[in-house]
Amino acid sequence: MARNISAKKPLTANFRSKANNATKRRQKPNLQKRKINGESVLISTREAKKLN
C-alpha cells in the first residue's frame, strides 16, 4: 500500500448548465506512485518534478 505524503485533496465544484442547473463534480489531484528510499509513496506530479 502506497502512503500518501501529499496534502492534496479533490477539488469540488459545480457543473453549470445553460439553464443554470448545478450538478456536483470533483477534480482529483494527479497523484503518482513513486519509490523514495525503498518505500512506495503517492506524490503529485509537481512534487515529483521537484525531486528530479
C-alpha positions in Angstrom: 0.0 0.0 0.0 1.4 3.3 -1.0 1.4 6.1 1.6 0.1 9.5 0.6 2.5 12.2 1.7 0.9 14.9 -0.3 -1.7 17.2 1.3 -3.7 17.5 -2.0 -7.4 16.7 -1.9 -10.1 16.5 -4.6 -11.4 19.9 -5.7 -15.2 20.1 -5.6 -17.3 22.4 -7.7 -20.5 22.5 -9.7 -21.2 21.9 -13.4 -23.4 24.7 -14.6 -25.9 24.1 -17.5 -27.3 26.8 -19.7 -30.4 26.7 -17.5 -28.1 27.3 -14.6 -28.7 23.9 -13.0 -26.0 22.9 -10.6 -24.6 19.3 -10.6 -21.7 18.4 -8.3 -18.4 17.5 -9.8 -14.9 16.5 -8.5 -11.5 17.0 -9.9 -9.0 14.6 -8.4 -5.3 15.5 -7.9 -2.8 14.0 -10.2 -1.0 11.6 -7.8 1.7 9.2 -9.0 3.2 6.3 -7.2 7.0 6.7 -6.7 9.6 4.9 -4.7 11.5 7.1 -2.2 14.1 5.3 -0.1 12.6 2.0 -0.9 9.1 3.0 0.2 6.2 3.4 -2.1 4.5 6.9 -1.8 1.9 8.8 -3.6 3.1 12.3 -4.6 1.8 14.9 -7.0 3.5 15.3 -10.4 4.6 18.8 -9.4 6.4 17.4 -6.3 7.9 14.6 -8.4 9.4 17.2 -10.8 11.0 19.0 -7.9 12.7 15.7 -6.7 14.4 15.2 -10.0 
